[in-house]
Amino acid sequence: MTKPGRPGASRKKKTPKVGSGGQGRQALEGRGPTPKAEDRSYHVAGKRKAAADRNAQAVGRAVGRGASPRSGRAAPGQGGAADASIAERAFAEREQARRRPPKAQAEAELVTGRNSVLEAFAARIPAHTLYLAQRIEFDDRVKQIIASANGRNLPIVEVTRQELDRMTDAGTVHQGVALKVPPYQYVHPLELLDSIEARGGTPLLVALDGVTDPRNLGAIVRSTAAFGGQGVIVPQRRAAGMTAAAWKTSAGAAARIPVAMASNLAQTLAALKARGVLVLGLDGDGDVALPELALAEQPLAIVVGSEGKGLSRIVTEACDAIVAIPISSATESLNAGIAASVALYEVARLRSRS
């Protein structure tokens, strides 16, 4: 007699398989305690321990051959604890050096603007590529730029204005022209002074203390060239450098006026003073008014501070005198580039009288 239910359906009774009873019990037991980090070969601590062991064995073999241990390691008979610690420090230093990001490579700059590009060609500055915007107006300057690029066998790449806007800094007026040049090559401040004296000129330098706007730097370079200065000195840290924006603002004067970089501005000013250069700092609270400056014909280095903080204390102490530019209102202050221009003009005017 068949049991009631769905026709054709059958139920088979499952029987346990031989030897399967222990599998579930082993899974429930787990894998045991987690090994220590130094006992795991793939862990950094395990690699460090293995390196220490190998180093200790190498030192032991060297001592056994009669070689003297290196300075700082344990002497024979003192055990391998010191050797292991040295190996651990060495391994940690290597790991830190491996993980440290590579040093930033100096990237090429883009000199923008027709006058700036023409000045760069005139100064024979090495260049890689000339970029021209599509449908650019071919005036005399553009024709001269193309002729100069062809004369130096430079590749000329035509790009859209949107692409040229993206390549240049925000807000830069490139006028449809950009020249890719290597990073700016700074000179040493004392080498700059040597070259001026070798030409028989009276040094007139401008040093910047904390000026971070590259457009101010470019304007100061341009004023230095206009009023007979021979160079500009910038600090290595916390200051603007000769970027594409500075090149653009200088209107090509950066191709004629060298810019020196000082690792320590106060020490550089002291070195200039030792060479007979009179260091003058510009500050609104100066003791000497600029029109009353009586030593304009002497070798000079004019120090310009930042717009917000002015001259730093250390740089102020390194100056021979603090000079003030007379202005009509005590509440007003001059832009760093304008202050440098006024001082350079006054020095040039006083020198022309002597």
C-alpha positions as CSV (number, residue, x, y, z in Angstrom):
1,M,0.0,0.0,0.0
2,T,1.5,3.3,-1.1
3,K,1.6,6.3,1.2
4,P,-0.5,9.3,0.3
5,G,1.3,12.2,-1.3
6,R,2.5,13.6,-4.5
7,P,2.7,10.9,-7.2
8,G,6.3,9.9,-8.0
9,A,7.7,11.6,-4.9
10,S,10.1,9.6,-2.8
11,R,12.1,10.3,0.4
12,K,15.4,8.7,0.9
13,K,16.8,8.4,4.4
14,K,20.3,9.9,4.7
15,T,22.9,7.7,6.3
16,P,26.0,9.1,7.9
17,K,29.2,8.7,6.0
18,V,32.1,6.8,7.5
19,G,34.7,9.0,9.0
20,S,32.8,12.4,8.7
21,G,32.1,12.9,12.3
22,G,35.3,14.7,13.2
23,Q,35.2,17.3,10.5
24,G,32.7,19.6,12.2
25,R,34.5,19.3,15.5
26,Q,37.8,20.4,14.0
27,A,36.1,23.4,12.4
28,L,34.7,24.4,15.7
29,E,38.1,24.2,17.4
30,G,39.5,27.0,15.2
31,R,43.1,27.6,14.2
32,G,44.4,28.4,17.6
33,P,46.0,31.7,18.9
34,T,47.3,34.2,16.4
35,P,51.1,34.1,16.1
36,K,53.1,37.1,17.2
37,A,54.0,39.7,14.6
38,E,57.7,38.8,14.8
39,D,56.9,35.1,14.2
40,R,55.1,35.8,11.0
41,S,57.6,35.9,8.1
42,Y,55.5,38.1,5.9
43,H,55.1,40.8,8.6
44,V,57.4,43.8,8.9
45,A,58.4,42.8,12.5
46,G,59.1,39.3,11.2
47,K,61.3,40.6,8.4
48,R,63.1,42.9,11.0
49,K,63.8,39.9,13.3
50,A,65.0,37.8,10.4
51,A,67.4,40.6,9.3
52,A,68.6,40.9,12.9
53,D,69.3,37.2,13.1
54,R,71.2,37.2,9.8
55,N,73.2,40.2,10.9
56,A,74.1,38.7,14.3
57,Q,75.2,35.4,12.5
58,A,77.4,37.4,10.1
59,V,79.0,39.3,13.0
60,G,79.6,36.1,14.9
61,R,81.3,34.5,11.8
62,A,83.4,37.7,11.4
63,V,84.5,37.6,15.1
64,G,85.2,33.9,14.8
65,R,87.6,34.6,11.9
66,G,89.4,37.2,14.0
67,A,87.9,40.3,12.3
68,S,87.3,43.3,14.6
69,P,83.6,44.3,14.9
70,R,82.6,47.7,13.5
71,S,82.4,50.7,15.8
72,G,79.2,50.8,17.9
73,R,78.7,47.0,17.9
74,A,79.1,44.7,20.9
75,A,82.5,43.3,21.6
76,P,83.1,39.6,21.5
77,G,81.6,38.0,24.6
78,Q,79.0,40.6,25.2
79,G,76.3,38.7,23.3
80,G,74.3,39.6,20.1
81,A,71.7,41.9,21.7
82,A,73.5,45.1,20.6
83,D,74.1,43.7,17.1
84,A,70.4,42.8,16.9
85,S,69.3,46.3,17.9
86,I,71.7,47.8,15.3
87,A,70.3,45.6,12.7
88,E,66.7,46.5,13.7
89,R,67.5,50.2,13.4
90,A,69.2,49.7,10.0
91,F,66.2,47.8,8.8
92,A,63.8,50.5,10.1
93,E,65.9,53.2,8.3
94,R,65.8,51.2,5.1
95,E,62.0,50.7,5.4
96,Q,61.5,54.4,6.1
97,A,63.7,55.4,3.1
98,R,61.8,53.0,0.9
99,R,58.4,54.4,1.9
100,R,59.5,58.0,1.8
101,P,58.1,59.7,-1.3
102,P,60.7,60.6,-3.9
103,K,62.0,64.1,-4.0
104,A,59.9,66.4,-6.2
105,Q,61.6,66.9,-9.5
106,A,61.9,70.4,-10.8
107,E,59.4,70.8,-13.5
108,A,59.7,72.8,-16.7
109,E,58.2,76.3,-16.7
110,L,56.0,78.0,-19.2
111,V,57.0,81.5,-20.2
112,T,53.9,83.2,-21.4
113,G,53.2,86.5,-23.2
114,R,54.7,87.7,-26.4
115,N,57.3,90.1,-24.9
116,S,58.4,87.6,-22.4
117,V,58.9,84.9,-25.1
118,L,60.8,87.3,-27.3
119,E,63.1,88.2,-24.4
120,A,63.6,84.6,-23.6
121,F,64.7,83.9,-27.3
122,A,66.9,87.0,-27.2
123,A,68.7,85.8,-24.1
124,R,69.2,82.4,-25.7
125,I,67.5,80.6,-22.9
126,P,67.2,76.9,-23.6
127,A,63.6,76.0,-24.6
128,H,61.8,72.8,-25.4
129,T,58.5,73.6,-27.2
130,L,56.6,76.7,-28.5
131,Y,52.9,76.6,-28.0
132,L,50.6,78.8,-30.2
133,A,46.9,79.2,-29.8
134,Q,44.7,78.4,-32.8
135,R,43.7,81.4,-35.0
136,I,46.2,83.7,-33.2
137,E,46.6,87.2,-34.6
138,F,49.9,87.3,-36.5
139,D,51.4,90.6,-35.6
140,D,55.1,91.4,-35.9
141,R,55.9,89.9,-32.5
142,V,54.2,86.6,-33.3
143,K,56.0,86.4,-36.6
144,Q,59.3,87.1,-34.9
145,I,58.6,84.4,-32.3
146,I,57.9,81.9,-35.0
147,A,61.0,82.9,-36.9
148,S,63.1,82.5,-33.7
149,A,61.6,79.1,-33.0
150,N,62.3,77.9,-36.6
151,G,65.8,79.2,-36.4
152,R,66.5,77.1,-33.3
153,N,64.6,74.1,-34.7
154,L,62.1,74.1,-31.9
155,P,58.8,72.2,-32.3
156,I,55.8,74.4,-32.6
157,V,52.6,73.0,-31.3
158,E,49.2,74.5,-32.1
159,V,46.7,74.1,-29.3
160,T,43.3,75.5,-28.5
161,R,43.0,78.6,-26.3
162,Q,41.2,76.4,-23.7
163,E,44.1,74.0,-23.7
164,L,46.5,76.9,-23.3
165,D,44.4,78.3,-20.4
166,R,44.6,74.9,-18.7
167,M,48.4,74.7,-19.2
168,T,49.1,78.1,-17.7
169,D,48.4,79.4,-14.2
170,A,44.9,80.7,-13.4
171,G,44.5,84.3,-14.4
172,T,47.7,84.4,-16.6
173,V,47.3,86.5,-19.7
174,H,49.3,84.3,-22.2
175,Q,48.3,86.3,-25.3
176,G,48.2,83.0,-27.2
177,V,51.9,82.2,-26.8
178,A,53.7,80.0,-24.3
179,L,57.3,78.8,-24.3
180,K,58.3,75.7,-22.4
181,V,61.7,76.3,-20.8
182,P,63.8,74.4,-18.2
183,P,63.6,75.4,-14.5
184,Y,65.1,78.7,-13.7
185,Q,68.9,78.6,-12.9
186,Y,69.7,80.7,-9.8
187,V,73.1,82.1,-9.2
188,H,75.0,82.3,-5.9
189,P,74.7,85.8,-4.3
190,L,78.5,86.2,-3.9
191,E,79.1,85.0,-7.5
192,L,76.6,87.7,-8.6
193,L,78.6,90.2,-6.7
194,D,81.9,88.9,-8.2
195,S,80.5,89.3,-11.7
196,I,79.4,92.9,-11.0
197,E,82.8,93.9,-9.7
198,A,84.5,92.1,-12.6
199,R,82.6,94.4,-15.0
200,G,83.7,97.5,-13.0
201,G,80.2,98.4,-11.9
202,T,78.9,99.8,-8.6
203,P,76.7,97.1,-7.1
204,L,73.0,97.8,-6.7
205,L,71.1,94.8,-5.5
206,V,67.6,94.2,-4.2
207,A,67.0,91.5,-1.6
208,L,63.5,90.3,-0.7
209,D,62.6,89.2,2.8
210,G,59.4,87.2,2.9
211,V,57.9,88.3,-0.4
212,T,55.7,85.4,-1.4
213,D,53.8,86.8,-4.5
214,P,55.7,85.9,-7.7
215,R,54.1,88.9,-9.4
216,N,55.8,91.2,-6.9
217,L,59.0,89.4,-7.6
218,G,58.6,89.9,-11.4
219,A,57.7,93.6,-10.9
220,I,60.9,94.1,-8.8
221,V,63.0,92.3,-11.3
222,R,61.6,94.7,-14.0
223,S,62.2,97.8,-11.9
224,T,65.8,96.6,-11.1
225,A,66.5,96.4,-14.8
226,A,64.9,99.8,-15.4
227,F,66.9,101.7,-12.8
228,G,70.3,100.3,-13.2
229,G,70.3,97.4,-10.7
230,Q,72.3,94.3,-11.4
231,G,70.5,91.5,-9.6
232,V,67.8,90.4,-7.1
233,I,68.3,88.0,-4.1
234,V,65.5,85.8,-2.8
235,P,65.6,83.5,0.2
236,Q,65.4,79.7,-0.4
237,R,62.4,79.2,2.0
238,R,59.1,81.0,2.5
239,A,59.5,83.3,-0.5
240,A,58.5,83.5,-4.1
241,G,60.7,82.0,-6.8
242,M,61.1,82.7,-10.5
243,T,58.0,80.9,-11.7
244,A,56.1,81.5,-14.9
245,A,54.0,84.2,-13.2
246,A,57.2,86.1,-12.2
247,W,58.6,85.7,-15.8
248,K,55.3,87.1,-17.1
249,T,55.3,90.1,-14.8
250,S,58.9,91.0,-15.4
251,A,58.0,91.5,-19.1
252,G,61.2,89.7,-20.2
253,A,63.5,91.5,-17.7
254,A,64.2,88.2,-16.0
255,A,66.2,87.3,-19.1
256,R,68.6,90.2,-18.4
257,I,68.7,90.5,-14.6
258,P,70.0,87.5,-12.7
259,V,68.2,86.2,-9.6
260,A,70.3,84.7,-6.8
261,M,69.0,82.4,-4.1
262,A,70.3,82.7,-0.6
263,S,70.0,79.7,1.8
264,N,70.0,82.1,4.7
265,L,69.3,85.8,3.9
266,A,70.7,87.2,7.1
267,Q,74.0,85.4,6.6
268,T,74.1,86.5,3.0
269,L,73.6,90.1,3.9
270,A,76.4,89.8,6.5
271,A,78.7,88.4,3.7
272,L,77.8,91.3,1.4
273,K,78.6,93.7,4.2
274,A,82.0,92.1,4.6
275,R,82.6,92.7,0.9
276,G,81.9,96.5,1.4
277,V,78.2,96.5,0.4
278,L,76.0,98.9,2.4
279,V,72.7,97.1,3.3
280,L,69.6,99.3,3.5
281,G,66.3,98.0,4.8
282,L,63.0,99.7,3.7
283,D,60.5,100.3,6.5
284,G,57.9,102.9,7.2
285,D,59.5,103.6,10.7
286,G,63.0,104.0,9.3
287,D,65.4,106.5,10.8
288,V,66.6,107.9,7.5
289,A,64.3,109.4,4.9
290,L,65.0,108.2,1.4
291,P,65.5,111.6,-0.2
292,E,68.1,112.4,2.5
293,L,70.2,109.3,1.7
294,A,73.8,110.5,1.4
295,L,75.5,107.2,0.5
296,A,73.6,106.4,-2.7
297,E,76.9,106.3,-4.7
298,Q,78.2,103.4,-2.5
299,P,77.7,99.7,-3.3
300,L,74.1,99.1,-2.1
301,A,71.8,96.2,-1.3
302,I,68.2,97.3,-0.7
303,V,66.1,94.9,1.4
304,V,62.4,94.9,0.9
305,G,60.1,93.1,3.4
306,S,56.7,91.5,2.9
307,E,53.6,93.6,2.7
308,G,52.0,92.2,5.9
309,K,55.0,91.8,8.3
310,G,57.6,93.9,6.7
311,L,61.2,93.1,7.6
312,S,61.9,90.3,10.0
313,R,63.8,91.0,13.2
314,I,66.9,89.1,12.1
315,V,67.1,90.8,8.8
316,T,66.5,94.2,10.4
317,E,69.5,93.6,12.7
318,A,71.6,92.7,9.7
319,C,70.9,96.0,7.9
320,D,73.3,99.0,8.2
321,A,70.4,101.5,8.1
322,I,66.6,101.5,7.9
323,V,65.3,103.9,5.3
324,A,61.7,105.2,5.2
325,I,59.9,106.3,2.1
326,P,57.9,109.5,2.9
327,I,54.2,109.1,2.1
328,S,51.3,111.5,2.6
329,S,49.3,109.5,5.1
330,A,50.6,107.4,8.0
331,T,47.8,104.9,7.5
332,E,48.8,104.0,4.0
333,S,51.5,101.5,3.0
334,L,53.2,100.7,-0.3
335,N,53.2,97.5,-2.2
336,A,56.5,95.7,-2.0
337,G,57.0,96.0,-5.7
338,I,56.2,99.8,-5.7
339,A,58.4,100.4,-2.6
340,A,61.3,98.7,-4.4
341,S,60.7,100.8,-7.5
342,V,60.6,104.1,-5.6
343,A,63.8,103.3,-3.8
344,L,65.6,102.2,-7.0
345,Y,64.5,105.3,-8.8
346,E,65.7,107.6,-5.9
347,V,69.1,105.8,-5.8
348,A,69.4,106.1,-9.6
349,R,68.5,109.8,-9.4
350,L,71.1,110.5,-6.6
351,R,73.8,108.6,-8.5
352,S,73.2,110.6,-11.6
353,R,74.0,113.8,-9.7
354,S,77.3,112.5,-8.4
